[in-house]
Amino acid sequence: MDKESYIFNKFKNSLNGDDGAVVGKCVYSKDLFVEGVHFRREWMSLTQIATKSMLVNISDAIAMNAVPKYALLGVSLPKDISVGEIDELTNGFLKIAREYGVQIIGGDTISDEKIVISITIISKTKNPIYRKGASNGDLLAFTGNLGDVKKEFEILENGGKISNDSKFYIPNLKDKFFYKVAKFINAAMDISDGLSKDLSRLLKVNSLGFKPLLKLSKDELCSGEEYEILFAFKPKFKDKILKIACKTNTKITIFGQCVELDENTKFINKCKEHHF
């Protein structure tokens, strides 16, 4: 059983099921960042943990063409954590909040055996981009390079070390590109669970099939926590999108096309699931 979908369906309504919930001109999004699931303390400093937890939440807002404005922060911390370590965490939160113009307006703290971070981002948008909106004939693309995070994760699991500026530690969000290109985009989402899984979600919500235009590697398809953007657009906007990508120094890869759904075009995710 897909327990994630089972839980989602218990609360299903017209507002949820996307990277965020659009209510009026605001977008509300939330992600958890949990020790032992999303990070290990022997791999990351407390500043890196806080930095990444903020960035992965802001990523959802960007993928919906929303500008993050406010954050609610919930944190569980071990009883033996020191004041200096708390400063490391808060400095990480505040650094990213300042960088993206976000004000932390409240939240909660509790004591626990491990670090759990829950962040709600409140964003503003005039033109939200949803997962639903793609149509037959649309081209499919993603920003940046995929696959490196999976490789870096495997290095860490095998006791190795990776660069401090690795995307595993600091996701490289594409806000400057996406805000400029949003008017040409029909559907989008951030790539948090791997391109294959997230592509299957986007196609399913639009009742579309998939035609590959490139052969992608297993690393590119299955690498989670990339926080690049998957998006669909009409072919007539290709040149305009490529021009904006060039101006913002953003690599994009056009890898497929949306087609009518049938038994031959149905896309099936064959990568390991990241959820229970």
C-alpha positions in Angstrom: 0.0 0.0 0.0 1.1 3.6 -0.8 0.6 5.0 2.7 1.6 8.5 1.7 -1.3 8.6 -0.8 -3.6 6.9 1.7 -2.9 9.6 4.3 -3.3 12.4 1.7 -6.7 11.0 0.5 -8.0 11.3 4.1 -7.6 15.1 3.8 -8.1 15.5 0.0 -9.7 18.7 -1.1 -9.3 21.4 -3.8 -6.5 23.2 -1.9 -4.0 20.4 -1.2 -2.0 18.0 -3.4 0.5 20.5 -4.8 3.9 21.9 -3.7 1.8 24.3 -1.6 -1.8 25.4 -1.0 -3.0 28.5 -2.8 -5.4 30.6 -0.7 -6.2 33.9 -2.3 -2.8 35.5 -3.2 -0.9 33.4 -0.6 0.8 30.0 -0.9 1.2 27.9 2.2 3.8 25.1 2.2 5.3 22.8 4.8 8.1 20.2 4.9 9.7 18.2 7.7 13.5 17.7 8.1 14.1 14.8 10.5 17.3 13.4 12.0 17.9 9.9 10.8 15.6 10.3 7.8 16.8 13.5 6.0 20.2 14.0 7.7 22.7 12.5 10.1 24.5 14.8 12.6 27.8 13.1 11.8 27.4 14.2 8.2 26.3 17.8 8.6 27.0 20.7 11.0 24.1 22.2 12.8 24.4 25.3 10.6 24.2 23.1 7.4 21.2 21.3 8.9 19.3 24.6 9.5 20.4 26.0 6.1 19.2 23.0 4.1 15.9 22.8 6.1 15.0 26.4 5.1 16.1 26.0 1.5 14.1 22.8 0.8 11.0 24.6 2.1 11.6 27.7 0.1 12.0 25.4 -3.0 8.3 24.6 -2.9 7.3 28.2 -3.0 9.6 29.0 -6.0 8.2 26.0 -7.9 4.8 27.6 -7.6 6.0 31.0 -8.8 5.5 32.4 -5.2 7.8 34.7 -3.3 8.4 33.5 0.3 7.6 36.2 2.9 7.1 34.5 6.3 8.0 31.3 8.1 6.7 29.4 11.1 9.4 27.3 12.7 8.9 24.2 14.8 11.9 22.5 16.3 12.5 19.5 18.6 15.9 19.4 20.2 17.8 17.0 22.5 18.0 18.1 26.2 21.8 18.0 26.1 22.1 20.5 23.2 24.2 23.4 24.2 23.6 27.1 23.8 26.4 27.3 21.3 24.8 24.6 19.3 21.5 26.4 19.4 23.2 29.5 18.1 24.6 27.4 15.2 21.1 26.3 14.2 19.5 29.7 14.6 22.3 31.3 12.6 21.6 28.9 9.7 17.9 29.7 9.8 18.4 33.4 9.9 21.1 33.4 7.1 18.7 31.9 4.6 15.7 33.8 5.8 17.6 37.1 5.2 18.9 35.9 1.9 15.3 35.3 0.6 13.6 38.1 2.4 11.7 35.8 4.8 10.7 36.9 8.3 10.4 34.2 10.9 7.2 35.1 12.7 6.6 32.3 15.2 6.6 28.6 15.9 7.3 26.2 18.8 10.1 24.2 20.4 10.1 21.0 22.4 12.6 18.5 23.9 13.1 15.2 22.1 15.8 12.6 21.6 16.6 13.8 18.1 16.4 17.0 16.0 13.2 17.4 14.0 12.5 20.6 12.1 9.1 21.6 10.8 8.9 24.8 8.7 5.8 26.4 7.2 6.5 29.0 4.5 3.9 31.6 3.6 4.5 33.1 0.2 2.8 35.7 -2.1 2.0 35.1 -5.8 0.0 36.8 -8.5 0.2 33.9 -10.9 0.6 30.5 -9.2 2.0 27.6 -11.2 0.4 24.2 -10.3 1.4 20.6 -11.1 -1.9 20.5 -13.0 -1.9 22.5 -16.3 0.2 20.5 -18.7 -1.4 19.4 -21.9 -0.8 17.0 -24.8 2.3 18.2 -26.8 3.9 20.1 -24.0 7.7 19.7 -23.7 9.1 18.6 -20.4 12.4 20.0 -18.9 14.3 20.2 -15.7 16.8 22.7 -14.4 20.4 22.0 -13.4 22.2 18.7 -13.3 20.6 15.6 -11.7 22.3 12.6 -10.2 25.1 14.3 -8.1 23.1 14.2 -4.8 22.6 10.4 -5.1 26.3 9.9 -5.7 27.2 12.1 -2.8 24.8 10.4 -0.5 26.4 7.1 -1.4 29.8 8.5 -0.6 28.7 9.6 2.8 27.0 6.2 3.5 30.3 4.5 2.7 32.2 6.7 5.2 33.6 9.2 2.7 33.5 13.0 2.6 32.0 15.5 0.1 32.7 19.2 -0.5 31.1 21.7 1.9 29.5 23.5 -1.1 27.9 20.2 -2.3 24.3 20.4 -3.5 23.6 17.7 -0.9 24.3 20.3 1.8 23.2 23.5 0.0 20.5 23.0 -2.7 20.9 25.4 -5.6 17.5 27.0 -6.0 16.6 28.5 -9.4 14.4 31.4 -8.3 15.9 34.0 -10.6 15.3 31.8 -13.7 11.8 30.5 -12.7 10.3 33.9 -11.7 11.3 35.2 -15.2 10.1 32.2 -17.1 6.9 31.5 -15.2 4.6 33.2 -17.7 5.6 30.6 -20.3 5.1 27.6 -18.0 2.0 25.4 -17.9 2.9 23.1 -14.9 5.8 22.7 -12.5 7.0 21.1 -9.3 10.3 20.8 -7.5 12.3 17.6 -7.7 12.5 16.3 -4.2 11.8 12.6 -4.5 13.7 12.1 -7.8 12.8 13.0 -11.4 11.2 9.6 -12.0 8.9 9.8 -9.0 8.0 13.4 -9.5 7.5 13.1 -13.2 5.0 10.2 -12.5 3.1 12.6 -10.2 3.0 15.4 -12.7 1.8 13.1 -15.5 -0.8 11.4 -13.4 -2.4 14.6 -12.2 -2.7 15.8 -15.9 -3.8 12.3 -17.2 -1.0 12.3 -19.7 1.5 9.9 -21.2 5.2 10.3 -21.7 7.4 10.3 -24.8 11.2 10.4 -24.0 13.4 12.7 -26.1 16.6 11.8 -24.2 17.9 8.6 -22.5 18.6 9.5 -18.9 20.7 7.5 -16.5 19.4 5.8 -13.4 21.3 8.4 -11.3 19.5 11.2 -13.1 16.1 9.5 -12.7 16.4 8.3 -9.2 18.4 10.9 -7.3 16.3 12.5 -4.6 16.7 15.8 -2.8 17.9 17.6 -5.9 15.5 20.5 -5.5 15.7 21.4 -9.2 12.5 22.3 -11.0 10.5 20.0 -13.4 8.3 22.0 -15.7 6.1 21.7 -18.8 5.6 24.3 -21.6 4.3 24.7 -25.1 7.0 24.1 -27.8 6.3 27.6 -29.2 7.9 29.1 -26.1 11.1 27.0 -26.3 13.3 29.7 -27.7 12.1 32.3 -25.1 12.8 29.9 -22.3 16.2 29.0 -23.6 17.0 32.7 -23.9 16.0 33.4 -20.2 18.0 30.3 -19.2 21.1 31.7 -20.9 20.6 35.2 -19.3 20.3 33.7 -15.8 23.1 31.2 -16.3 20.7 28.3 -15.8 21.2 24.9 -17.4 17.9 23.3 -18.6 17.5 19.9 -20.2 14.5 19.2 -22.4 14.1 15.5 -22.0 10.5 14.5 -23.0 7.1 15.4 -24.2 3.6 15.0 -22.9 1.4 12.8 -25.1 -2.0 11.2 -24.9 -2.2 8.5 -22.2 -2.5 4.9 -23.3 -0.9 1.5 -22.3 2.2 2.3 -24.3 2.8 5.8 -23.1 2.0 5.5 -19.4 5.0 6.4 -17.3 5.8 4.1 -14.4 8.3 5.1 -11.7 10.9 2.3 -11.3 13.1 4.0 -8.7 13.1 3.2 -5.0 10.3 5.0 -3.2 11.5 7.6 -0.6 8.2 7.4 1.4 6.7 4.6 3.4 
